[in-house]
Amino acid sequence: MAEQPPIPPPAAAAPPQPPRKVVLPPHRERAHRPWRVRAEEWVRRNLFASPGQTLLTFASLALVGLVIAGAVWFVFFQANWRVITVNRWLLFAGGFPLDEKWRLWLSVALVFPLIGAAYGMWASLGRRDLLFIALAGAFVFFLTAHGDAGPSSSVWFAASLALFFLGYRVCRFVPRETGRPRTLAVRTLAALLALALPLVLIVLMVGGGAQASQFGGFMLNLILAPVGIVGGLLLAVPLALGRASSLRAISWTCTAYIEVIRGAPLIGWLFVALFILEDVISSPLIVRTMIVLAVFTAAYVAEYIRGGLQSLPRGQGEAGHAVGLSHLQTLQVIVLPQALRVSIPPIVGQAIGLWKDTALISIILPLRELVGNSRAAIAQAEFIPDRIEVYAFAAVLFWIVAFMMSRISQRMERAQGVGER
Amino acid sequence: MATHAPQPPAGLPEPPEVPLVYQRRIRDLLIQALYVAVTALVIAYVVLQLGGREYGFGFLNQPASFDVGNQWLTNIDGTTNSRFTMYLVGVWSTIRVVVLAIALSTVFGILIGVARLSSNWLVSRLAMLFVETFRNAPLFVQIVLWYAVVLFGLPTIQNVINVGDFLFLSNRGIAIPWTVPDGGFWGGPDWMVGVWVAALFAAGGLAFWVRRRRQTAERETGKVQYPNRWALGLFAALALASFILLGMPVAIDRPIVEGTTYAEGMAIYPEFAALLLGLVVYTSAFVAEIVRGSIQALPRGQTEAASAIGLTAYQRLTTVILPQALRQIIPSVTNQYLNVSKNSSLASGVSYFDLFFVANIIQNKIGHAVEVFLLITVTYMLMSLVISLIMNYINRRVTLHSV
């Protein structure tokens, strides 16, 4: 592989050492020195440890300066943000009727406390999370506080944010250690989370609300991704068990399904939803898209669950049978809980992937999610040169959600000790 | 898992007969039969529903009647060539972008992954910022954003940015110097380039052989043999010697701006540049995370031991850390390479004529969605298969050598 380094010759004789000063243990020493000295030492050790390091530091500084200067120049002097403020409703809600705005905000107010509760249950908000939430909140608040969105939007948003912290606070009272109270709380929260999506759809559609075909913009991404991931999870469990099954007919078909789905890119399957699936399932395009997203995600998630199943020692299942549990009972109470726990991190990764993949729906489908409507925005004669602004805005919106998800998953892993078993 | 009941000891009464439905083999068979029947019904339903279409791959052999943009295959026009030929042009465009993206994202990914672990605070923070920024934004949005930056962020070709007459930047793309066959000082024919490339291959083979011999000698005798330096030096010497002997058959051609287009050199068009940039930046963020994770998974003692025997930071990385981390890196990175091959289908968002874009055009013109989809899927699967095979081969070699 690589060249063997020459072994340095042993030193002929150790040069005489100057007498050393007595070195205090680090904690004693630290207490004696003022912060200025410590800061100086930190800078020396972490930035200017050697000539090479100094060079690297200055090169990085130049890069940082260049990027920051470029970004500031673009954001504050060059960009025309009117394209966003004018098209705000188009980008966020697409064809959703403007009069029914309260339905959107009610959904937000329903979902936010649940997210806060999930944070409180499985993780804690650090200073960085608070900073991030404050920044993202200020960003959205700025967007809602101007123009046609009106002052009521700001009120709705502030209330949702307050509910987020309320949910978080409440769930902090749940004991951390496993036990009956915690199990109960976790189950309640899981049930609420599972109910959230249908509830949101009811709020949006029932009683003179919007049609499914009117869904659009960022809202559509926020609906499609959870549907895909929940549907995918539900499909993935039987698929994974089927692939691991000892019955050949079942394991072969499940393997074939997984490999074929993973063989073609998502946009290929969206192609199927548009041109082929319409003959098989007569339903609106949005429903077909949801089916395709779930079916696609299931193949990937099934592989992660299979990994979890394989990581379990054989003895687990056998022990279940030995104490007289049936096959299904063994799966339900012994094998699946452990396998799913191990596969949580890659499944969350897949969820983030699906969230980002909702951005490519509009490449071939006539569904106008955020990117599709971004294209619509820059198709307006006035805003043709403002492509960078619109796509940068879309990227930031997608990024905020994906980053939140990855933070939550990191925290969950650390809190649950997943991967450290 | 057919489990055979243990034979009862002689003298005991026979155990009662188990009903057929509860016997393992019978039950398994019944379940599978039921399963196969249900699956067959579903498939039959799908086939029946799709039966109303016309099928057949004949449409692929008809004239295409549309053109696809490809920088080098400019002589393939839609009026005389078949749809399948056009599709193959698309496949070639895909392969070009995938190979380049894989190579570049590997290099940048390793660099950033190592930078992430740098003892320099600023460097490691910058690497982290890079990873977090580009990993969490959708690839498609990144690609269209890069496209927008090239189209609207760069000046028009009339105000082209000229970097020392060898690099041009404008919204018509980026022009870089490129090689052209040249008669050289002997005025030889163009195929002399081919001869030189053949000579390069021969030199490479020879260098490889020398490297292996020296490595073996090093392993057996324990004396330093510098296999890499020898191999590289030999290759460089042979390459230079053959180049001069053949009369310098290759010249470097600088790009020039002619009116509103680039001439000579090589032009990288905005569509290709945006797609490649998007794929490379996005994938290298993931590769960097893989590299970081794999290096961190090594026991700390490895680094400490390497420092203890007096290796420099560079030697530590190349001879102790990376060879061991590679064993963990390669399987994960293979997944990323497969993703690159599939993500290249986002090309249609910036009108780069990759295989999916061409297939979509064919479908829009003539229909036959099912056949077109089969064609796409088979192509992507073949590509994945080739990538997997190559990576498996590399994986085997790496695990064999560095034990």
Interface residues (C-beta under 8 A of the other chain):
Chain A: M1 A2 E3 Q4 P5 P6 I7 P8 N46 L47 A49 Q53 L56 T57 S60 L61 L63 V64 S246 L247 R248 A249 I250 T253 V260 G263 A264 P265 L266 I267 G268 F271 V272 F275 I276 D279 V280 I352 K356 D357 T358 A359 L360 I363 I364 V371 P385 R387 I388 Y391 A392 A394 A395 V396 F398 W399 A402 F403 S406
Chain B: M1 D28 I31 Q32 Y35 V36 T39 Y45 V46 Q49 L50 G52 R53 S118 S119 N120 W121 L122 V123 L126 E132 T133 R135 N136 A137 P138 L139 F140 V141 Q142 V144 L145 A148 V149 L151 F152 G153 E218 V224 Q225 Y226 P227 N228 R229 I309 G310 L311 Q315 T318 T319 L322 P323 K342 N343 S345 L346 S348 G349 F356 N360 Q363 A369 V370 F373 I376 T377 Y380 M381 S384 V398 H401 S402
